[in-house]
């Protein structure tokens, strides 16, 4: 272990899944239950749902092993539910593995979602000192890095404002600046950089490269931006169904990821979570049959949100990614004027785009359900609701190719 920054040996993480049996709280339900029970008694047939255990074990990770050397930059990729976030939480010591062992040498700074490690009631200045203290730094060490953090985050005007009033972009700027500058030996970054603008993402990638190459620190990050992984990492780990599918060359990992034969359902569905809000259904409505969209035509995305309690100022956002895992468009719906998630129940939300001018290819959604900036993050769904885009009644000498561009814009040409 002396020559390693991280050693994971047979990591497994198990979660209990609680199944709710239907409640017969009305006369109709009671009569139906009695009739069904009587019919089963006569026919000898059993009810699988009734015999289903109330609690099942779900392994988010199983038998995950790898070694990471100091100074390595490792990308972690995989589809939704592959176990990426669970792995990062274990490596960040946020949660303990059910089985296996993790050995980490050095201080770890992690940025797993917007606001991780920040107290919303404290100011930006106070949160910088709080995070530094958590990392074991002295006040003198934090003072030495303070101006550099603020300069990188570019949030001087809001330094003494409680971070709950920061926008999501300001929040992630400050959070990344703190995590990257407080001298951790190991930096762990999740997909949160997608919140920032393109210029800031480039700045963050440059900082991660600087941290690893010039300072010799170890960096792990999850991203669906394969161009960033190819440019920054020297190794990638592909997770599939809670296990390591491949570990090695980033291009090979990406090729295996893209040729994965795991079926992706056009309609995403999930059972309601009794403990926290979640998205129970997501679907796209295309202009053609079979989830095929004609470029330039009307397109819709529909979502059903389950919430066991009132969500003040809940926000739903989604991105459209192409087959190269590059974000093309982003849409946000902030529940501020009308409280749609009021009480407890299900809210149906529809986003309509009159003219979706995508180039041909295959596209996916990435959906995020959260509170207001600085609030809780409830759920992120990656690579769901695939649909294809076609172009009809338009021709070009070179032909339409997915790699040529992602979005089409009308133009006029004039020759003098």
C-alpha positions, 0 to 999 in steps of 0.5 A: 500500500505504500506505493498506492494512493487507493486500494479497493479489495472486494468492495460490496455495498448492499441496500435493503429494498422495502416492498410495500404491499397494497393497503386495503383501506376501502370497501372495494379493496376489501371485497376484491381481496376477499374474492381473489383469496377465495378464487385462489383457495378454490384453484390452488393458485398462489399469489406471487406478490403476497409471497414476495418478501417485504425486504430484499437485498440489493447490491449496488456494488459487488466484488469491486477491486482496483489499485490507483497510484499517486498522481494517476487521473482515473475516469469512472464511467458507466450507465445509470445504476452501474454503481458510480455514485455509490463507489465515490461515496465509499471512497469519500468515506461518506458511507461504509462498504458492506463487504471488502476493504478500502485503503486510502493514503492521504487526505480526500476532498470530494465534490459529489454533488452541488453543495456537498460539504457546504452549510447553506446558512453559512457564508462562502467565507465561513464555508471555506474555513469549515471545509478546510477544518474538516480536511484537517488544515490549520487556519494559517494553511487556509489563510494561505490558500484563501485568495487563490480560492476566491480568485478561481471561483470568481465569487468575490461579491458574494463572499459574505452572503449565505450560500443558500442564496447563491445560484447553482453556477456560483455554488459549484464554482466555489465548491470546486475551488475549495475542493481543488485548492485545499491541498488534498492528496486525493481529489474526487469529483462527480458529474457536478461540473455539468452545472457550470458554464463551458468556460468554467468547465474548461477551467476546472479540467485545467485545474485537475490536470494541473493538480495531477501533473504538476502537484502529483495528486490523485484525481478520480472523476465521473463524467459522461464527457468522453472527450474530457476523459480522453484528454485528462485521464490515463486510465478509465474504469467501466462499471456495469451492474455494480461490478468492474467491466473493464479497467485500462485504456480510456478509449477501450473503456469508451468503446466498450461503453458504447457497444454495451448491449444492455437494453435501454427502455424508451420509457423510464419507470421506477417505483415511488420512494416512500422516504424521498422524492423521486422521478417515477416516469419519464418519456419523450414524445416525438413527431414520428412513430417508434420514438423517432423525431423529425428534425425541426418538428415539435418535441415533448418530454414528460415527467412524473414526480413522486413526493412524500412531502411538500417540496418548496421551490423544487427544481427539475432540469434535464439535458439532451445528450448525443450518442457521443455523450456530449451535452447538446441542450439543457432545460430548467423548470424552477418551481418558484411562483407556483408550488406544484409539489404541494402536500404529498402525491404525484406531479406531472410536468411537460416540457414542450419544444416547438422546433427541436432542430437536432442533427441525425443520430441517437439522443438520450436524456439526463434528468436531475431533481433537486431543491433550489440552489444550495438545497438538497439533491434528490435524484439524477438519472443518466442515459434514459429515454433514447430517441433517434432523429431523422431528417426528411425532405432535405438533401446535401452533397456531403450527406448528413452525418452525426459527427458533423454537428449536433444542432442545426440552425437556419441560415441564408446565403448571399453571393455578390 
